[in-house]
Amino acid sequence: MVNFEIAGKLECVWKVGAICGEGPIWIESEQSLYFVDIDGKKLHCYQENTGIKRSWELSEKTGWIIPRRNNDGFVAGCQSGLYSLDISSGERELLMIPDPEETENRFNDGKCDKNGIIWAGRSHDPETKSTGYLYRIDTDLSCSRWDGPYICPNGPAITKDDTILYHVDTFERCIWVFDKYPDGSITNRRKFFQLEKKEDGFPDGITVDNDNRVWLAHWGGSRISCLSPSGEIIGKVEMPVPQVTSCSFGGTDLSTLYITTASRNLDLEEFPQAGSLFRVDTKTTGYASPYFGG
């Protein structure tokens, strides 16, 4: 296997010790990578050009943050619902709850499409019941279900041209793919990729590059896989830690792949870099997340 997408060596840029690092998102205006620690209830920011590292305490488990188009801070997918979040003051305001009847669910992973609409999964936090769904949150804060049920939905990821949406079913160990339309609908659900071997671990977060290749984090599999648009493994990034959670492109030309990891229930003497933020230069590019339009 030729890793033609990889141009540099893997680097640990922040030994932050996240219990469950997740939700990496590149903010171009700040040249910074933001990510959360779900279990540790923290938000972290790494500024690439200065190396400055900042962290904030969060009120509850939070799966992701996405900036708002009106420049009014962020929206955050939390355990109890969707919130507006001002990280400077720590102030937040509840905007909506997709599933108020499911008290054990929380937002796990989410992305924004080019129309400013959020696609996000709700996960059963004890991870024993299929009560989670993939939701679409429109700019007027209306919400609709589009796929499920799941125990732990993950991903999702959307191609730059906004025509394909990928969604991860972690416990079924597969990635689904949908056709995506300008009216905000998705159809033609079909299997894109299936993990078969125990050593592969479980599929976790994903991102898509500008060549429509899918980059998959393997929880328990110690690697990132690069998949062709047809779902074939064409490259990989071997990781020094088992719990690889997600990835996102960043850097000045968006060719650097940032990778989040977890340290949940691991022996830190055996895996001293577990929970760290990593990066590797690639020969491809991604695109920065669109902002939420609400």
C-alpha positions as CSV (number, residue, x, y, z in Angstrom):
1,M,0.0,0.0,0.0
2,V,1.4,3.4,-1.0
3,N,0.6,6.3,1.3
4,F,0.7,8.8,-1.6
5,E,-1.3,11.4,0.4
6,I,1.2,11.7,3.2
7,A,4.0,14.2,2.8
8,G,5.4,14.5,6.3
9,K,5.9,12.7,9.6
10,L,3.3,12.5,12.3
11,E,3.9,15.1,15.1
12,C,2.4,15.4,18.5
13,V,1.6,19.1,18.9
14,W,-0.1,19.1,22.2
15,K,0.0,16.5,24.9
16,V,-3.3,17.8,26.3
17,G,-4.4,14.5,28.0
18,A,-7.9,14.6,26.7
19,I,-10.1,11.8,28.1
20,C,-12.1,11.9,24.8
21,G,-10.7,14.5,22.4
22,E,-13.2,15.1,19.6
23,G,-14.8,17.6,17.1
24,P,-11.7,19.2,15.6
25,I,-12.6,22.3,13.5
26,W,-10.2,24.7,11.7
27,I,-11.1,28.4,12.0
28,E,-9.3,30.2,9.1
29,S,-9.7,33.7,10.5
30,E,-7.7,32.7,13.6
31,Q,-5.5,30.1,12.0
32,S,-6.5,27.9,14.9
33,L,-7.7,24.4,15.5
34,Y,-10.5,24.0,18.1
35,F,-11.5,20.7,19.6
36,V,-13.4,19.4,22.6
37,D,-12.8,16.9,25.4
38,I,-16.2,15.3,25.7
39,D,-15.6,13.4,29.0
40,G,-13.4,16.1,30.4
41,K,-15.9,18.9,29.7
42,K,-13.3,21.2,28.1
43,L,-12.8,23.2,24.9
44,H,-9.2,23.5,23.6
45,C,-7.7,25.8,21.0
46,Y,-4.3,25.5,19.3
47,Q,-3.1,28.5,17.3
48,E,-0.8,27.2,14.6
49,N,1.4,30.2,13.7
50,T,2.1,31.1,17.4
51,G,1.9,27.7,19.1
52,I,-0.4,29.3,21.7
53,K,-2.6,26.9,23.5
54,R,-5.8,27.8,25.3
55,S,-8.5,25.9,27.2
56,W,-11.9,26.6,28.7
57,E,-14.1,24.7,31.1
58,L,-17.5,23.6,29.7
59,S,-20.8,23.2,31.6
60,E,-21.5,19.7,30.4
61,K,-20.5,17.1,27.9
62,T,-20.1,18.8,24.5
63,G,-19.5,17.0,21.2
64,W,-18.6,19.9,18.9
65,I,-18.7,23.6,18.4
66,I,-19.4,25.5,15.1
67,P,-18.9,29.2,14.5
68,R,-21.9,31.4,13.6
69,R,-22.1,33.5,10.4
70,N,-23.3,36.5,12.4
71,N,-20.0,36.4,14.2
72,D,-21.8,35.9,17.5
73,G,-19.6,33.2,18.9
74,F,-20.4,29.6,18.4
75,V,-23.1,27.0,18.6
76,A,-22.3,24.0,20.7
77,G,-23.8,20.5,20.5
78,C,-24.1,19.5,24.2
79,Q,-25.6,16.7,26.2
80,S,-28.8,18.7,27.0
81,G,-29.3,20.4,23.6
82,L,-28.0,23.0,21.1
83,Y,-26.6,26.2,22.7
84,S,-25.2,29.5,21.7
85,L,-21.8,29.8,23.3
86,D,-19.6,32.8,24.0
87,I,-16.2,31.3,25.0
88,S,-14.8,34.6,26.3
89,S,-17.5,35.1,28.9
90,G,-18.6,31.4,29.2
91,E,-22.2,32.5,28.7
92,R,-24.5,30.2,26.8
93,E,-28.2,30.1,25.9
94,L,-30.3,27.0,25.0
95,L,-31.5,27.2,21.4
96,M,-33.3,23.8,20.9
97,I,-33.5,20.2,22.0
98,P,-34.0,17.6,19.2
99,D,-35.2,14.8,21.4
100,P,-36.4,16.0,24.8
101,E,-38.0,12.6,25.5
102,E,-34.6,10.9,25.4
103,T,-33.0,12.0,28.6
104,E,-29.9,9.8,28.1
105,N,-29.0,11.1,24.7
106,R,-26.4,13.7,23.9
107,F,-24.9,15.4,20.8
108,N,-21.9,13.3,19.7
109,D,-20.6,14.7,16.4
110,G,-21.8,17.3,13.9
111,K,-20.8,19.3,10.8
112,C,-22.2,22.3,8.9
113,D,-23.0,22.3,5.1
114,K,-22.3,25.2,2.8
115,N,-25.9,26.4,3.3
116,G,-25.2,27.0,7.0
117,I,-27.2,23.9,8.0
118,I,-26.0,21.6,10.8
119,W,-26.1,17.8,10.4
120,A,-25.5,16.1,13.8
121,G,-26.0,12.8,15.5
122,R,-27.5,12.2,19.0
123,S,-25.9,9.3,20.8
124,H,-27.1,7.2,23.7
125,D,-24.6,8.1,26.4
126,P,-24.5,4.8,28.2
127,E,-24.2,3.3,24.7
128,T,-26.7,0.5,25.3
129,K,-29.9,1.6,23.4
130,S,-30.6,2.6,19.8
131,T,-32.2,6.0,20.6
132,G,-29.9,8.2,18.5
133,Y,-30.6,9.7,15.1
134,L,-29.0,11.9,12.5
135,Y,-30.7,15.3,12.6
136,R,-30.7,18.3,10.3
137,I,-30.8,21.6,12.2
138,D,-31.9,24.4,9.9
139,T,-31.0,28.1,10.2
140,D,-34.4,28.9,11.8
141,L,-33.6,26.2,14.5
142,S,-36.2,23.8,13.2
143,C,-35.1,20.2,13.3
144,S,-35.8,17.0,11.4
145,R,-34.7,13.4,11.6
146,W,-33.0,11.9,8.6
147,D,-31.5,8.5,9.6
148,G,-31.5,6.0,12.4
149,P,-31.9,4.7,15.0
150,Y,-28.4,4.3,16.2
151,I,-26.6,3.6,19.5
152,C,-23.7,5.9,18.6
153,P,-23.9,7.9,15.3
154,N,-20.6,9.5,14.3
155,G,-19.1,11.6,11.6
156,P,-20.8,13.1,9.6
157,A,-18.8,14.6,6.7
158,I,-19.9,16.4,3.5
159,T,-18.1,16.8,0.2
160,K,-17.1,20.4,-0.7
161,D,-19.6,20.4,-3.6
162,D,-22.3,19.6,-1.1
163,T,-23.6,16.6,-3.1
164,I,-22.5,13.7,-0.9
165,L,-23.0,13.1,2.9
166,Y,-21.2,10.4,4.8
167,H,-22.4,9.2,8.2
168,V,-20.8,6.7,10.6
169,D,-22.6,3.9,12.5
170,T,-19.9,3.2,15.1
171,F,-21.5,0.0,16.7
172,E,-22.3,-1.5,13.3
173,R,-18.7,-0.6,12.3
174,C,-19.7,0.9,9.0
175,I,-19.9,4.2,7.0
176,W,-23.1,5.0,5.2
177,V,-23.3,7.4,2.2
178,F,-26.2,9.5,0.9
179,D,-26.9,11.7,-2.1
180,K,-27.4,15.3,-0.9
181,Y,-29.5,17.8,-2.7
182,P,-29.7,21.7,-2.8
183,D,-33.1,21.6,-1.0
184,G,-31.4,20.1,2.0
185,S,-32.6,16.5,1.6
186,I,-30.6,13.3,1.5
187,T,-31.6,10.1,-0.2
188,N,-30.2,6.8,-1.6
189,R,-28.7,5.5,1.6
190,R,-26.1,2.8,0.9
191,K,-23.1,1.3,2.6
192,F,-19.8,2.9,1.8
193,F,-17.3,1.0,4.0
194,Q,-17.4,-1.8,6.5
195,L,-14.8,-2.7,9.1
196,E,-14.4,-6.5,9.4
197,K,-11.4,-7.3,11.7
198,K,-11.2,-6.9,15.4
199,E,-7.9,-5.1,15.1
200,D,-9.6,-2.5,12.9
201,G,-11.4,-1.1,15.9
202,F,-14.5,1.0,15.4
203,P,-15.1,3.8,12.9
204,D,-15.2,7.2,14.6
205,G,-14.9,10.7,13.2
206,I,-14.3,11.4,9.5
207,T,-13.4,14.2,7.1
208,V,-13.4,14.6,3.4
209,D,-10.6,16.1,1.3
210,N,-11.0,18.1,-1.9
211,D,-10.4,15.0,-4.0
212,N,-13.5,13.4,-2.3
213,R,-11.4,10.9,-0.3
214,V,-12.6,10.0,3.2
215,W,-10.2,10.1,6.1
216,L,-11.4,7.8,8.9
217,A,-10.4,7.7,12.6
218,H,-10.2,4.2,14.1
219,W,-11.2,4.0,17.7
220,G,-9.3,1.0,19.0
221,G,-7.5,0.6,15.7
222,S,-4.5,3.0,16.2
223,R,-4.7,4.7,12.8
224,I,-6.3,6.9,10.3
225,S,-7.4,5.3,7.0
226,C,-7.7,7.2,3.7
227,L,-10.5,5.8,1.6
228,S,-11.1,6.4,-2.1
229,P,-14.4,7.8,-3.3
230,S,-15.4,4.2,-4.1
231,G,-14.6,3.0,-0.5
232,E,-11.2,1.4,-1.0
233,I,-8.4,1.8,1.5
234,I,-5.6,3.7,-0.3
235,G,-3.5,4.9,2.5
236,K,-3.1,5.1,6.3
237,V,-1.5,7.0,9.1
238,E,-0.3,4.8,11.9
239,M,-0.8,6.3,15.3
240,P,1.0,5.7,18.6
241,V,-2.2,5.5,20.6
242,P,-5.2,3.1,20.2
243,Q,-8.2,5.5,20.6
244,V,-8.1,7.7,17.5
245,T,-11.3,9.8,17.5
246,S,-11.5,12.3,14.6
247,C,-9.6,14.4,12.1
248,S,-9.8,17.7,10.2
249,F,-7.7,19.6,7.7
250,G,-6.1,22.9,8.7
251,G,-3.0,25.0,8.2
252,T,-2.3,27.9,5.9
253,D,-3.1,25.9,2.8
254,L,-5.4,23.4,4.5
255,S,-3.1,20.5,3.7
256,T,-2.3,19.6,7.3
257,L,-4.4,16.8,8.9
258,Y,-5.0,17.4,12.6
259,I,-6.0,14.3,14.6
260,T,-7.7,14.1,18.0
261,T,-7.3,11.1,20.3
262,A,-8.6,9.8,23.6
263,S,-7.2,8.3,26.8
264,R,-10.4,6.8,28.2
265,N,-9.5,3.9,30.6
266,L,-6.0,3.5,29.1
267,D,-2.7,2.8,30.9
268,L,-0.8,6.1,30.4
269,E,2.5,4.4,31.1
270,E,1.8,2.2,28.1
271,F,0.4,5.0,25.9
272,P,1.9,8.3,27.2
273,Q,0.6,10.3,24.2
274,A,-3.0,9.1,24.6
275,G,-5.4,12.1,24.5
276,S,-3.0,14.2,22.6
277,L,-3.5,16.4,19.5
278,F,-1.4,15.3,16.5
279,R,-0.9,16.5,13.0
280,V,0.7,15.3,9.7
281,D,1.3,17.1,6.4
282,T,-0.4,15.6,3.4
283,K,-0.3,16.0,-0.4
284,T,-4.0,16.9,-0.6
285,T,-6.1,19.7,0.9
286,G,-9.4,19.9,2.7
287,Y,-11.7,22.8,3.3
288,A,-12.6,24.8,6.4
289,S,-16.0,24.3,8.0
290,P,-18.8,26.5,6.8
291,Y,-20.4,28.7,9.5
292,F,-23.9,28.0,11.0
293,G,-26.4,30.3,9.4
294,G,-28.7,30.6,12.5
